[in-house]
Amino acid sequence: KLFIKPSSAIIGPGEAVKLPTVSNALDWELELAIVIGKKGRDIPVAKARDYIAGYSVINDISARSMQWGVKDRKPTEWEGFFDWLNGKWGDGFAAWGPWITTTDEVSPDPNKLEMTLKVNDKVWQHGSTSDMIFSPEEIIAFASRFMTMEPGDVIAGGTLDGTGDAAGVYLKAGDVMSGVVGN
């Protein structure tokens, strides 16, 4: 699945995630942030690294269920998809940074970086970028087939096992998340 987040979703390190009023099932998803460095379209996998300025860490926060409060709403199967998509767009749902590591500093292979996410000092996600279903190069090649990559675009590369939803655990006021990508 590929989707776009609004700029209001972006927050930096140490900023609080605002709990939405339309969901009580807020979840974390640690991902590698792939930062685009030059404009491109229809980029082949073999050339995709040439378009990467660097990498960072991003937490793709997701509302796993939505309660819209609309009287007599009868969700259809399509609304399940749209509720999933709407659950990605919340203000503060893309926590990333604090810095971008340039490609020359992630050598030789960004596909072998350790990743760890903690919530309240408990490790929930731990693995490697090698566990990603698609490499950064494959993601760029796919996305650039239907949209132009622009300098400064950020692609979140997919999450590891260990989301709260899988355990029925969701974020609550006062929880502290910390994510690290790198060796």
N, CA, C and O of each residue as an XYZ file, in Angstrom:
732
protein
N       0.858     -1.175      0.000
C       0.000      0.000      0.000
C       0.896      1.227      0.000
O       1.890      1.285      0.724
N       0.549      2.167     -0.786
C       1.261      3.425     -0.848
C       0.241      4.527     -0.618
O      -0.819      4.538     -1.244
N       0.559      5.453      0.279
C      -0.354      6.544      0.580
C       0.456      7.787      0.897
O       1.654      7.699      1.167
N      -0.184      8.930      0.866
C       0.462     10.208      1.124
C      -0.099     10.778      2.419
O      -1.299     10.695      2.680
N       0.793     11.364      3.234
C       0.360     12.022      4.466
C       0.391     13.534      4.256
O       1.240     14.037      3.520
N      -0.520     14.260      4.890
C      -0.492     15.721      4.777
C       0.662     16.302      5.595
O       1.162     15.654      6.514
N       1.075     17.506      5.263
C       2.184     18.138      5.985
C       1.849     18.348      7.462
O       2.761     18.407      8.287
N       0.578     18.461      7.814
C       0.191     18.624      9.227
C       0.462     17.365     10.054
O       0.406     17.404     11.283
N       0.755     16.253      9.381
C       1.080     15.019     10.093
C       2.501     15.043     10.656
O       2.807     14.296     11.584
N       3.364     15.887     10.109
C       4.774     15.868     10.485
C       5.005     16.573     11.816
O       4.597     17.716     12.018
N       5.679     15.848     12.727
C       6.159     16.433     13.975
C       7.594     15.970     14.182
O       8.032     14.972     13.609
N       8.303     16.704     15.001
C       9.700     16.384     15.266
C       9.873     15.638     16.576
O       8.910     15.412     17.308
N      11.107     15.261     16.861
C      11.413     14.545     18.100
C      11.003     15.360     19.330
O      11.193     16.575     19.377
N      10.454     14.684     20.295
C      10.055     15.335     21.535
C       8.700     16.010     21.482
O       8.182     16.428     22.518
N       8.115     16.128     20.299
C       6.785     16.725     20.204
C       5.729     15.686     20.567
O       5.867     14.504     20.254
N       4.699     16.138     21.219
C       3.629     15.237     21.648
C       2.695     14.906     20.491
O       2.347     15.765     19.681
N       2.303     13.651     20.435
C       1.274     13.219     19.494
C      -0.069     13.536     20.143
O      -0.335     13.125     21.273
N      -0.902     14.261     19.429
C      -2.224     14.579     19.962
C      -3.142     13.387     19.735
O      -3.311     12.929     18.605
N      -3.725     12.895     20.801
C      -4.659     11.787     20.673
C      -5.917     12.289     19.977
O      -6.507     13.279     20.409
N      -6.337     11.618     18.902
C      -7.506     12.093     18.162
C      -8.808     11.811     18.911
O      -8.889     10.901     19.736
N      -9.804     12.603     18.607
C     -11.113     12.397     19.227
C     -11.909     11.305     18.511
O     -12.924     10.843     19.031
N     -11.457     10.887     17.320
C     -12.215      9.915     16.531
C     -11.666      8.493     16.637
O     -12.132      7.596     15.934
N     -10.680      8.279     17.508
C     -10.131      6.928     17.652
C      -9.519      6.759     19.031
O      -8.889      7.674     19.562
N      -9.710      5.582     19.599
C      -9.043      5.235     20.853
C      -8.086      4.066     20.631
O      -7.726      3.359     21.572
N      -7.678      3.871     19.374
C      -6.785      2.764     19.016
C      -5.601      3.308     18.220
O      -5.453      3.006     17.036
N      -4.760      4.110     18.872
C      -3.611      4.730     18.221
C      -2.397      3.825     18.365
O      -2.096      3.344     19.458
N      -1.702      3.597     17.255
C      -0.634      2.600     17.188
C       0.636      3.213     16.610
O       0.598      4.270     15.981
N       1.751      2.544     16.829
C       3.061      2.951     16.336
C       3.511      2.039     15.206
O       3.110      0.877     15.130
N       4.354      2.584     14.327
C       4.946      1.796     13.245
C       6.308      2.410     12.911
O       6.380      3.367     12.140
N       7.369      1.877     13.473
C       8.713      2.364     13.182
C       9.081      2.012     11.743
O       8.882      0.882     11.295
N       9.627      3.008     11.018
C       9.991      2.783      9.619
C      11.249      3.566      9.262
O      11.580      4.563      9.903
N      11.937      3.101      8.238
C      13.050      3.828      7.664
C      12.490      4.955      6.816
O      11.641      4.720      5.957
N      12.960      6.189      7.048
C      12.560      7.328      6.222
C      13.596      7.483      5.110
O      14.790      7.622      5.375
N      13.131      7.458      3.885
C      13.980      7.594      2.704
C      13.752      9.006      2.170
O      12.645      9.340      1.746
N      14.795      9.832      2.191
C      14.670     11.231      1.807
C      15.176     11.401      0.374
O      16.326     11.088      0.065
N      14.308     11.895     -0.479
C      14.640     12.069     -1.900
C      15.506     13.320     -2.074
O      15.249     14.357     -1.461
N      16.535     13.206     -2.918
C      17.481     14.300     -3.115
C      17.432     14.973     -4.468
O      17.917     16.094     -4.620
N      16.847     14.299     -5.464
C      16.733     14.952     -6.774
C      15.470     14.474     -7.478
O      14.946     13.390     -7.222
N      15.012     15.333     -8.373
C      13.761     15.089     -9.082
C      13.910     13.901    -10.033
O      14.937     13.738    -10.692
N      12.858     13.075    -10.086
C      12.891     11.952    -11.005
C      11.538     11.308    -11.199
O      10.654     11.396    -10.347
N      11.400     10.666    -12.327
C      10.170      9.942    -12.670
C      10.580      8.701    -13.442
O      11.568      8.727    -14.175
N       9.825      7.604    -13.286
C      10.128      6.329    -13.945
C      11.576      5.907    -13.676
O      12.327      5.571    -14.592
N      11.934      5.935    -12.415
C      13.309      5.629    -11.993
C      13.490      4.113    -11.928
O      12.731      3.438    -11.233
N      14.475      3.564    -12.634
C      14.717      2.125    -12.538
C      15.338      1.753    -11.185
O      16.055      2.552    -10.583
N      15.061      0.551    -10.724
C      15.597      0.080     -9.449
C      17.108      0.276     -9.400
O      17.640      0.723     -8.384
N      17.797     -0.050    -10.475
C      19.262      0.019    -10.511
C      19.796      1.440    -10.338
O      20.961      1.611     -9.979
N      18.984      2.450    -10.580
C      19.436      3.848    -10.461
C      18.802      4.571     -9.266
O      19.105      5.741     -9.030
N      17.940      3.904     -8.520
C      17.167      4.557     -7.466
C      18.036      5.173     -6.373
O      17.694      6.234     -5.851
N      19.150      4.537     -6.016
C      20.005      5.114     -4.960
C      20.556      6.472     -5.359
O      20.873      7.285     -4.491
N      20.674      6.731     -6.646
C      21.160      8.032     -7.112
C      20.191      9.159     -6.755
O      20.575     10.328     -6.787
N      18.949      8.830     -6.418
C      17.918      9.820     -6.111
C      17.715      9.998     -4.600
O      16.878     10.796     -4.178
N      18.468      9.268     -3.801
C      18.315      9.329     -2.349
C      19.335     10.304     -1.765
O      20.537     10.158     -1.988
N      18.850     11.306     -1.011
C      19.737     12.245     -0.314
C      20.223     11.646      0.996
O      21.358     11.877      1.414
N      19.349     10.872      1.644
C      19.718     10.288      2.925
C      18.574      9.523      3.546
O      17.548      9.264      2.918
N      18.785      9.166      4.813
C      17.835      8.340      5.551
C      17.618      8.937      6.935
O      18.470      9.650      7.464
N      16.470      8.632      7.504
C      16.150      9.054      8.854
C      15.237      7.996      9.468
O      15.051      6.915      8.909
N      14.685      8.319     10.602
C      13.745      7.437     11.277
C      12.377      8.125     11.268
O      12.283      9.340     11.440
N      11.336      7.346     11.070
C       9.971      7.888     11.087
C       9.059      6.913     11.820
O       9.213      5.696     11.718
N       8.120      7.464     12.550
C       7.107      6.677     13.236
C       5.784      6.984     12.548
O       5.207      8.056     12.730
N       5.314      6.025     11.753
C       4.058      6.155     11.006
C       2.919      5.795     11.952
O       2.474      4.649     11.998
N       2.459      6.774     12.696
C       1.423      6.560     13.694
C       0.087      6.361     12.983
O      -0.219      7.046     12.008
N      -0.697      5.419     13.484
C      -1.940      5.041     12.804
C      -3.080      4.868     13.795
O      -2.920      4.247     14.846
N      -4.232      5.426     13.446
C      -5.460      5.146     14.185
C      -6.041      3.873     13.587
O      -6.403      3.849     12.411
N      -6.134      2.828     14.377
C      -6.548      1.517     13.863
C      -8.053      1.347     13.745
O      -8.520      0.424     13.077
N      -8.806      2.209     14.374
C     -10.266      2.191     14.203
C     -10.747      3.630     14.294
O     -10.130      4.466     14.954
N     -11.839      3.900     13.630
C     -12.371      5.255     13.590
C     -13.817      5.251     14.063
O     -14.617      4.422     13.628
N     -14.145      6.165     14.941
C     -15.518      6.357     15.396
C     -15.913      7.773     15.016
O     -15.576      8.731     15.712
N     -16.624      7.897     13.918
C     -16.912      9.218     13.367
C     -18.049      9.941     14.076
O     -18.177     11.157     13.939
N     -18.864      9.232     14.818
C     -19.964      9.889     15.510
C     -21.056     10.376     14.569
O     -21.770     11.328     14.884
N     -21.190      9.728     13.417
C     -22.217     10.101     12.450
C     -23.419      9.199     12.694
O     -23.334      7.977     12.576
N     -24.535      9.823     13.034
C     -25.751      9.074     13.358
C     -26.202      8.231     12.166
O     -26.230      8.705     11.030
N     -26.547      6.995     12.439
C     -27.064      6.054     11.445
C     -26.066      5.692     10.347
O     -26.462      5.255      9.267
N     -24.784      5.872     10.616
C     -23.759      5.485      9.628
C     -23.700      3.967      9.552
O     -23.565      3.289     10.571
N     -23.800      3.444      8.348
C     -23.707      2.007      8.122
C     -22.495      1.759      7.220
O     -22.595      1.855      5.997
N     -21.354      1.439      7.832
C     -20.134      1.260      7.036
C     -20.265      0.147      5.998
O     -20.858     -0.900      6.257
N     -19.702      0.399      4.827
C     -19.624     -0.606      3.773
C     -18.201     -1.163      3.767
O     -17.349     -0.705      4.528
N     -17.946     -2.153      2.903
C     -16.589     -2.698      2.828
C     -15.594     -1.631      2.359
O     -14.432     -1.659      2.765
N     -16.021     -0.705      1.523
C     -15.135      0.375      1.074
C     -14.777      1.305      2.208
O     -13.657      1.811      2.270
N     -15.719      1.535      3.109
C     -15.443      2.433      4.224
C     -14.366      1.873      5.131
O     -13.643      2.643      5.763
N     -14.236      0.560      5.217
C     -13.135     -0.024      5.980
C     -11.800      0.420      5.425
O     -10.886      0.744      6.183
N     -11.677      0.436      4.094
C     -10.457      0.914      3.460
C     -10.250      2.396      3.745
O      -9.153      2.811      4.117
N     -11.302      3.194      3.570
C     -11.153      4.627      3.783
C     -10.899      4.959      5.247
O     -10.168      5.905      5.540
N     -11.486      4.199      6.177
C     -11.167      4.403      7.585
C      -9.696      4.100      7.837
O      -9.049      4.811      8.606
N      -9.148      3.049      7.202
C      -7.722      2.738      7.328
C      -6.897      3.914      6.818
O      -5.953      4.344      7.481
N      -7.243      4.430      5.656
C      -6.504      5.536      5.065
C      -6.625      6.798      5.913
O      -5.623      7.461      6.181
N      -7.851      7.139      6.340
C      -8.047      8.299      7.207
C      -7.270      8.158      8.514
O      -6.852      9.158      9.098
N      -7.078      6.943      8.968
C      -6.333      6.681     10.191
C      -4.850      6.951     10.066
O      -4.134      6.896     11.066
N      -4.370      7.239      8.875
C      -2.961      7.573      8.636
C      -2.728      9.074      8.572
O      -1.579      9.510      8.637
N      -3.777      9.882      8.448
C      -3.657     11.285      8.103
C      -3.691     12.259      9.269
O      -3.631     13.467      9.040
N      -3.784     11.800     10.483
C      -3.973     12.698     11.615
C      -2.823     13.668     11.839
O      -1.676     13.393     11.486
N      -3.152     14.802     12.428
C      -2.119     15.755     12.824
C      -1.126     15.049     13.749
O      -1.523     14.404     14.720
N       0.159     15.175     13.444
C       1.197     14.568     14.277
C       1.408     13.087     14.070
O       2.091     12.452     14.872
N       0.845     12.513     13.020
C       0.951     11.071     12.795
C       2.181     10.673     11.984
O       2.264      9.540     11.510
N       3.141     11.590     11.818
C       4.406     11.275     11.126
C       5.550     11.901     11.916
O       6.080     12.946     11.540
N       5.920     11.252     13.008
C       7.011     11.754     13.849
C       8.334     11.308     13.235
O       8.587     10.113     13.081
N       9.186     12.295     12.882
C      10.447     11.879     12.264
C      11.587     12.805     12.630
O      11.396     13.945     13.056
N      12.797     12.260     12.443
C      14.010     13.004     12.734
C      14.686     12.481     13.987
O      14.291     11.425     14.482
N      15.671     13.156     14.517
C      15.954     14.579     14.384
C      16.911     14.951     13.250
O      17.117     16.139     13.003
N      17.487     13.998     12.569
C      18.414     14.371     11.510
C      18.284     13.421     10.332
O      17.636     12.377     10.407
N      18.929     13.825      9.238
C      19.015     12.990      8.044
C      20.471     12.532      7.939
O      21.395     13.345      7.967
N      20.652     11.243      7.822
C      21.982     10.685      7.608
C      22.174     10.552      6.102
O      21.387      9.889      5.427
N      23.216     11.180      5.579
C      23.432     11.166      4.129
C      23.814      9.770      3.651
O      24.295      8.940      4.423
N      23.592      9.533      2.374
C      23.828      8.202      1.805
C      25.277      7.756      1.967
O      25.531      6.566      2.155
N      26.234      8.684      1.899
C      27.641      8.289      2.046
C      27.956      7.830      3.464
O      28.954      7.144      3.685
N      27.109      8.204      4.435
C      27.294      7.762      5.817
C      26.617      6.419      6.088
O      26.860      5.801      7.124
N      25.779      5.971      5.174
C      25.092      4.682      5.303
C      25.677      3.777      4.223
O      25.071      3.528      3.182
N      26.838      3.315      4.509
C      27.575      2.573      3.504
C      28.025      1.249      4.097
O      28.395      1.226      5.271
N      28.018      0.173      3.377
C      27.688      0.134      1.965
C      26.211     -0.122      1.684
O      25.784      0.025      0.539
N      25.402     -0.506      2.699
C      24.067     -1.004      2.379
C      23.005     -0.520      3.360
O      23.038     -0.898      4.531
N      22.063      0.310      2.909
C      20.976      0.756      3.782
C      19.968     -0.352      4.065
O      19.051     -0.174      4.867
N      20.139     -1.483      3.413
C      19.202     -2.595      3.595
C      19.612     -3.522      4.732
O      19.101     -4.637      4.838
N      20.539     -3.066      5.589
C      20.984     -3.882      6.722
C      21.152     -3.021      7.972
O      22.130     -3.175      8.702
N      20.211     -2.125      8.221
C      20.269     -1.242      9.382
C      19.377     -1.777     10.495
O      18.251     -2.204     10.240
N      19.873     -1.755     11.717
C      19.093     -2.190     12.867
C      18.020     -1.153     13.171
O      18.249      0.049     13.029
N      16.839     -1.626     13.592
C      15.716     -0.750     13.920
C      15.128     -1.170     15.264
O      14.923     -2.358     15.512
N      14.857     -0.187     16.136
C      14.269     -0.483     17.445
C      13.273      0.605     17.816
O      13.572      1.793     17.687
N      12.093      0.210     18.274
C      11.107      1.151     18.793
C      10.705      0.715     20.194
O      10.382     -0.446     20.441
N      10.735      1.691     21.109
C      10.307      1.456     22.485
C       9.100      2.330     22.790
O       8.980      3.447     22.287
N       8.220      1.807     23.613
C       7.132      2.584     24.182
C       7.278      2.435     25.690
O       7.226      1.327     26.224
N       7.459      3.560     26.366
C       7.682      3.563     27.819
C       8.824      2.623     28.212
O       8.709      1.858     29.170
N       9.908      2.688     27.475
C      11.135      1.906     27.705
C      10.993      0.411     27.443
O      11.942     -0.336     27.682
N       9.845     -0.047     26.962
C       9.683     -1.452     26.587
C       9.896     -1.571     25.078
O       9.280     -0.842     24.301
N      10.777     -2.498     24.662
C      11.009     -2.729     23.237
C       9.804     -3.455     22.654
O       9.442     -4.548     23.089
N       9.188     -2.812     21.646
C       8.053     -3.411     20.953
C       8.430     -3.864     19.551
O       7.909     -4.861     19.051
N       9.332     -3.133     18.925
C       9.752     -3.486     17.572
C      11.273     -3.537     17.543
O      11.943     -2.617     18.013
N      11.808     -4.612     16.992
C      13.256     -4.731     16.821
C      13.511     -5.617     15.607
O      12.941     -6.701     15.480
N      14.364     -5.142     14.732
C      14.685     -5.912     13.538
C      15.661     -5.138     12.686
O      16.497     -4.391     13.194
N      15.548     -5.322     11.398
C      16.485     -4.728     10.462
C      15.738     -4.254      9.218
O      14.656     -4.744      8.892
N      16.347     -3.289      8.535
C      15.775     -2.876      7.259
C      15.798     -4.038      6.271
O      15.073     -4.014      5.276
N      16.616     -5.047      6.530
C      16.611     -6.237      5.661
C      15.299     -7.011      5.794
O      14.989     -7.853      4.951
N      14.522     -6.731      6.854
C      13.221     -7.377      7.052
C      12.111     -6.705      6.256
O      10.994     -7.220      6.196
N      12.407     -5.548      5.638
C      11.392     -4.848      4.856
C      10.992     -5.695      3.647
O      11.837     -6.367      3.054
N       9.736     -5.666      3.286
C       9.247     -6.440      2.144
C       9.879     -5.925      0.854
O      10.262     -6.711     -0.013
N       9.985     -4.601      0.730
C      10.581     -3.984     -0.452
C      11.752     -3.102     -0.020
O      11.682     -2.435      1.012
N      12.803     -3.100     -0.790
C      13.970     -2.256     -0.502
C      13.633     -0.799     -0.829
O      12.674     -0.534     -1.553
N      14.419      0.150     -0.297
C      14.197      1.549     -0.671
C      14.224      1.750     -2.186
O      13.438      2.530     -2.726
N      15.121      1.051     -2.864
C      15.221      1.184     -4.314
C      13.950      0.703     -5.018
O      13.486      1.336     -5.966
N      13.398     -0.399     -4.560
C      12.160     -0.924     -5.154
C      10.978      0.010     -4.902
O      10.127      0.195     -5.772
N      10.931      0.594     -3.707
C       9.844      1.516     -3.378
C       9.907      2.756     -4.269
O       8.888      3.204     -4.795
N      11.105      3.302     -4.431
C      11.276      4.491     -5.281
C      10.898      4.166     -6.723
O      10.191      4.941     -7.367
N      11.358      3.041     -7.229
C      11.040      2.659     -8.611
C       9.525      2.524     -8.795
O       8.980      2.985     -9.798
N       8.847      1.896     -7.835
C       7.402      1.720     -7.925
C       6.684      3.066     -7.885
O       5.881      3.370     -8.767
N       6.972      3.874     -6.862
C       6.265      5.147     -6.689
C       6.519      6.094     -7.858
O       5.623      6.835     -8.260
N       7.727      6.074     -8.403
C       8.055      7.016     -9.482
C       7.417      6.627    -10.810
O       7.527      7.366    -11.789
N       6.757      5.488    -10.854
C       6.026      5.117    -12.070
C       4.764      5.946    -12.236
O       4.272      6.098    -13.355
N       4.217      6.497    -11.120
C       2.986      7.277    -11.244
C       3.047      8.635    -10.564
O       2.061      9.372    -10.580
N       4.180      8.982     -9.968
C       4.336     10.326     -9.413
C       5.795     10.754     -9.529
O       6.702      9.923     -9.473
N       6.006     12.026     -9.687
C       7.351     12.567     -9.767
C       7.919     12.704     -8.369
O       7.299     13.316     -7.499
N       9.085     12.144     -8.152
C       9.799     12.293     -6.891
C      10.453     13.676     -6.904
O      11.081     14.059     -7.891
N      10.307     14.411     -5.823
C      10.858     15.766     -5.709
C      11.852     15.811     -4.549
O      11.683     15.088     -3.567
N      12.885     16.648     -4.649
C      13.802     16.802     -3.513
C      13.038     17.188     -2.247
O      12.202     18.091     -2.266
N      13.331     16.504     -1.168
C      12.644     16.751      0.098
C      11.482     15.822      0.357
O      10.996     15.759      1.486
N      11.011     15.086     -0.660
C       9.980     14.077     -0.414
C      10.543     13.037      0.550
O      11.727     12.705      0.496
N       9.695     12.534      1.420
C      10.101     11.518      2.383
C       9.194     10.306      2.197
O       7.969     10.423      2.193
N       9.814      9.149      2.043
C       9.067      7.900      1.900
C       9.308      7.061      3.144
O      10.455      6.826      3.524
N       8.242      6.613      3.776
C       8.350      5.694      4.910
C       8.341      4.281      4.344
O       7.454      3.913      3.574
N       9.333      3.500      4.732
C       9.599      2.238      4.058
C       8.882      0.999      4.527
O       9.204     -0.089      4.049
N       7.944      1.090      5.419
C       7.247     -0.108      5.896
C       7.746     -0.512      7.266
O       8.907     -0.277      7.602
N       6.881     -1.118      8.059
C       7.195     -1.367      9.463
C       7.582     -2.812      9.742
O       7.428     -3.696      8.899
N       8.083     -3.020     10.936
C       8.473     -4.339     11.435
C       7.317     -4.974     12.195
O       6.311     -4.323     12.478
N       7.473     -6.251     12.521
C       6.549     -6.880     13.461
C       6.652     -6.158     14.804
O       7.689     -5.580     15.131
N       5.580     -6.196     15.568
C       5.612     -5.633     16.916
C       4.784     -4.383     17.110
O       4.993     -3.639     18.068
N       3.840     -4.144     16.205
C       2.950     -3.000     16.419
C       2.033     -3.299     17.603
O       1.803     -4.457     17.952
N       1.523     -2.248     18.203
C       0.615     -2.427     19.333
C      -0.670     -3.126     18.952
O      -1.222     -3.897     19.737
N      -1.150     -2.859     17.740
C      -2.400     -3.459     17.285
C      -2.329     -4.982     17.320
O      -3.310     -5.645     17.655
N      -1.178     -5.528     16.976
C      -1.021     -6.990     16.976
C      -1.190     -7.572     18.380
O      -1.569     -8.734     18.533
N      -0.909     -6.766     19.401
C      -1.037     -7.225     20.788
C      -2.267     -6.646     21.477
O      -2.510     -6.925     22.651
N      -3.049     -5.836     20.748
C      -4.221     -5.204     21.359
C      -3.850     -4.104     22.347
O      -4.611     -3.808     23.268
N      -2.670     -3.495     22.150
C      -2.185     -2.426     23.028
C      -2.114     -1.146     22.208
O      -1.566     -1.131     21.105
N      -2.675     -0.073     22.760
C      -2.706      1.191     22.031
C      -2.149      2.316     22.895
O      -2.107      2.222     24.122
N      -1.722      3.381     22.222
C      -1.140      4.521     22.917
C      -2.178      5.227     23.770
O      -3.355      5.309     23.421
N      -1.703      5.735     24.901
C      -2.563      6.517     25.777
C      -1.799      7.766     26.220
O      -0.579      7.837     26.074
N      -2.502      8.721     26.745
C      -1.879      9.976     27.178
C      -0.707      9.680     28.105
O      -0.820      8.871     29.026
N       0.424     10.346     27.852
C       1.609     10.190     28.685
C       2.592      9.141     28.217
O       3.717      9.095     28.715
N       2.201      8.285     27.266
C       3.139      7.285     26.747
C       4.286      7.996     26.026
O       4.093      9.045     25.412
N       5.481      7.408     26.112
C       6.653      7.965     25.452
C       7.193      6.931     24.474
O       7.506      5.803     24.854
N       7.300      7.335     23.196
C       7.834      6.465     22.165
C       9.222      6.955     21.768
O       9.476      8.159     21.734
N      10.119      6.016     21.469
C      11.431      6.384     20.930
C      11.815      5.342     19.892
O      11.699      4.139     20.124
N      12.270      5.823     18.750
C      12.658      4.937     17.663
C      14.056      5.250     17.166
O      14.457      6.411     17.099
N      14.793      4.205     16.820
C      16.153      4.341     16.331
C      16.324      3.452     15.103
O      15.904      2.295     15.100
N      16.944      4.004     14.062
C      17.344      3.230     12.897
C      18.835      3.474     12.718
O      19.265      4.627     12.674
N      19.610      2.444     12.617
C      21.046      2.568     12.404
C      21.806      1.609     13.267
O      21.283      1.044     14.227
N      23.048      1.437     12.905
C      23.887      0.482     13.644
C      24.615      1.140     14.793
O      25.360      0.476     15.513
